[in-house]
Amino acid sequence: MYPIYADPFGVHDHPDQVKAGSPLNYVFEMERSACALFGVITYGVHMTIYEEDIDERGRKTVRVWVPTRALTKPTWPGYLDNTVAGGIPSGMSPFESLVKECMEEASLPDEVVRDRIMATGAISYFFRSPKGWLQPEIEYVYDIAVPRDVDASLFQPRPLDGEVEIFELMTQDQVLEKLRAGQFKPNCGMVLIDLFIRLGFITPDNEPDYMKILTRLHTSFDYSKWKQ
């Protein structure tokens, strides 16, 4: 179940987390699949695990752990995804949701990831469903950067709950190629574009649509509250 808030951009509280009688931003819960019918914002967490590297020309580059979504998934089966991603259940913070997903999706235990996860921002956008519904979504974005002097095998994801077919360690060029080919789930592609902008691989000098891309990663929903 997903939480619905009076102010979508306000405190993400829950009745179990505040004192009795205190004002709540939380209003009620809704089944995730129904959210698009009502146009309410849904929230998720997306994390990229990447290994820092140097290419043959001595330039900084990265290799990214990329999962292929299980063919049995009801949405976007067989598409490429972010290393770990999932919705934020009612009553759980973004960070704790991500830690939970790390184990469930990628066999990465709490003691390995908790101190390495870095919050790096968020993306916001409207997703248009095949039926034409507009679904506003916010994804909190996280990274784990694996330095060259660390045992990278500690951060190697492995399928666990059946939602992932396989994890592959892809070069930066491979990721960009598959992005251009439309092989990533759309919002996961946005997260990777955000990553490459933050790391300085996509710049105003090498991407003519840089500002157009940048602004569309952070869409305004043109409302601040569901009730006054």
SEMILUM-118030 format. One record per residue: residue in one letter; y, x, z of N, C-alpha, C in turn. Coordinates in steps of 0.1 Angstrom, whole numbers, plus 5000, padded with zeros to 4 digits. Each point is the difference from the previous one (the first is absolute). Layout:
N
AYXZYXZYXZ...
end
This chain:
228
M498850085000501249925000501350095000Y501049954993501250084999501149935008P500950085007501049955008501249954991I500749895004501249964993501150015010Y501150064996501250035009501249924995A500849955010501249934997501050094992D500150125005500750114992499050104995P499850004987498950094995500450155002F501350035002500450145001500350035015G499749905009500250035014498850065007V500049985013498950065009498749934996H498950084998498749944997499349995013D500349905008499449985013498949904999H499449975011498849905001500049945014P499649885001499949945014499350085010D499050084996499350085010500750135004Q501250034994500650125002501449995007V500449885003501349985007499849915012K501050015009499949925012500249854997A499449925009500149864998501449955001G500449924991501449955000501050084992S499650124995500850084992500149954986P501250014993500149954987499050084990L499449924991499050064991500650004986N499850114993500250004985498849944993Y498850025006498749954995500149855000V499549934990500049864999498649945000F499250054990498649955000499250094991E498749984999499150074991499649924988M499750084989499649934987498950084994E499149934994499050074992500650084989R499650124998500750094990500049944986S498949944996499949954986501049894998A500549935010500949894999501550054999C500250125004501450055001500849984987A499450034989500749994987500549864997L499249905005500449864998501349965006F500350075012501249975007501150104999G499750114993501050104997500450095012V499150005011500350085012499650154997I500750085007499850154998498750045007T499250084993498850065006500250155002Y499350065009500350135004498650084999G500150134996498950084999500350145004V498950095001500250145002499250074989H500750114994499450084990500250145003M498950085000500150145003499350084989T500750124997499550094990499650135008I498850054998499550135005500150094988Y500750115001500150104989499950145006E499550094992499950145003501050084993E500750085007501050084994499450124992D500550034988499450104992501150074992I499550114993500950074991499350014986D500749964989499450004987500050144994E499550014988499850134994501350084997R501149925000501350064998500850045013G499249975011500650035013500949895005R500049884994500849895005499249925010K500849945009499449915010499549874993T498849965004499449884994499149945011V499449884997499249945010498749944993R499049995009498849924995499849885010V499849894994500049875007498649945001W499749955012498749935002500349854995V499249974989500249874994498749925000P500049885006498849915000500049914988T498749974996499849894990499649885008R500749894998499649875007498749954996A499249955009498749954998500049894989L499050004992499949904989499849865006T499649995012499849875007501349955006K501150075000501249955006500549884992P500549905007500549884993501350024993T500750115004501350034993500050144995W500450024988500150144994498850085001P498849944997498850085001500050124990G499550115004499950124991501350074997Y501149955006501350074998500150125010L500950094997500350115010500949955010D500050075012500749955012500650125007N500749975011500550115008498950045010T500150125006498950055008499549905010V500949955008499749895010501149904999A499649874999501049895000499449875005G500949925005499549875005501249925005G499749875003501049915006500250035014I501149955006500250015014499749875007P498950005008499649875006501149965011S500049875003500949955010499750075013G501050045007499950065013499750155000M500050064988499750154999501250074994S500450115004501150084995499550074986P501050034992499650074988499250135002F500450085010499350135002498549975005E499949915009498649975005499249944990S500649924991499249944989499550114991L500950104997499650114992498850085006V500150035013499050085006498649924999K500149875002498849924999499450014986E500949984990499550014986499550134996C500550115006499550144997498550015003M499649945011498650015004499249904991E500449884999499349894993499850034985E501050054994500050024985499550144996A500450105009499950144995499250095010S499449945010499250085010500850115006L501349985002500950105006500349955014P499550075010500149965014501450025006D500249925011501350015007500550145003E499050085006500450135005500450104988V499649974988500450084989501349964994V500349874999501249964993501249975008R499849965013501149945008501250105000D499750135003501150095001500550064987R499449974989500450054987500749904991I499949875004500649904991501550015002M500750004989501550014999500549874994A500949935007500749894994501150054991T500049954987500950054990501049894994G499949885005500849904995499349874996A500549934990499449874996500449974986I499349924993500449944987500049855002S500849944992500149855000500149954985Y499449894998499949954986499649864999F500249934989499349874997498850034991F498949945004498850014991499949864994R499950004986499849874993498549984998S499449895005498649984998499749954986P498850004996499649954986500549854998K500149935011500449864999501549985001G500750125001501549995000500750005014W499250005011500650005013500650135003L501150005007500750125004499750035015Q499450115002499550045014500950125004P500949985010500750115005499250085010E500050144998499150085008500750125005I499750055012500550125005498850095004E500050124995498950105003500650125008Y499650025012500450125008499250114994V500750114998499450124993499850115009Y498850074999499750115009499350114992D500150125005499350114993499250085011I499050074995499450115007500050124990A500850105003500150124991499150105006V499050044993499050105004500450144996P500550095009500550134996498850084994R500350114993499050084994499250085011D500650025012499350085010499249925010V499849874997499249915008498749974993D499049975008498749964995500149874994A500149994987500249884992498949905002S498850055003498849905001500249905011L500850045010500349905011500649884996F500850014989500749884995499449944987Q498850044997499349944988499649865003P500549904993499649865002498749974994R499249915006498749964995499949855002P499549934990499849855001499249965013L500449895006499349955011499749855000D501149924998499849865001499749924987G499850084989499649944988501149964991E501350035004501149964991500450114990V499450125002500350114991498750044993E500050024987498950064992499850155003I501250074999499950145001501450055002F500150125007501350075002499950124991E501150034993500150124991501350085003L499850135001501250095002500650034986M501149944997500650014987501250105000T500250074989501250084999501249914998Q501250065002501249934997500149954986D499650084990500049964986499149884998Q498850015006499049894998500649875005V500650005012500649885006501149944991L500950094995501049964991499549934987E498950064995499449954988499449865002K499449985011499449875003501049905004L501150045006501149915002500649954987R500250094991500549964987499149914992A498750015003499049924993499749875007G500749975011499949875007498749995007Q499450115004498749995007500149985015F501250005006500349985014500349855002K499649955012500549875004501550025001P500849904995501450024998500850055013N499849945011500850045012499550145004C498850044998499550135003500750114991G500249964987500750084991501450035005M500749895006501350025005500150095012V498950005008500050095012499950154995L499250024989499850134995501350054993I500749914993501350044994501050045011D500049925011500850035012499750145005L498750035001499650135005500550114991F499849994987500450114991501550014999I500849905003501450015001500450085013R499449965011500250075013499750154999L498950034993499650144999500750084989G500949934993500850074990499450024987F498949934997499350014987500549914990I500649895004500749914991501550015004T500850044991501450035002500949944990P501449995002500949954990500050094987D499550125001500050094989498849984991N498949965005498849984992499649864998E500749905005499749864999501349924996P500249964988501249934996500249875007D499049945005500149875007500050025015Y500450115005499850045014500749895009M501349974998500649905008499549864999K499549964988499449874999498750005008I499250104999498850015008500350005015L500950085004500450015014500449875006T500949934994500549875005498949895000R499150014991499049904999498850025010L500050125006499150025011500549945013H501249955000500649955013500849874996T499249904997500649874995500649935012S501249934998500549915009499549864998F499649935010499449874998501149895001D501350045002501149914999500049895011Y499350035011500249915012499750095012S500549965011499850075012499249935011K500149875000499249925010499449874994W498949965005499449884996500649885007K500750025011500749895007501250065007Q501049925003501250045006500049955014
end
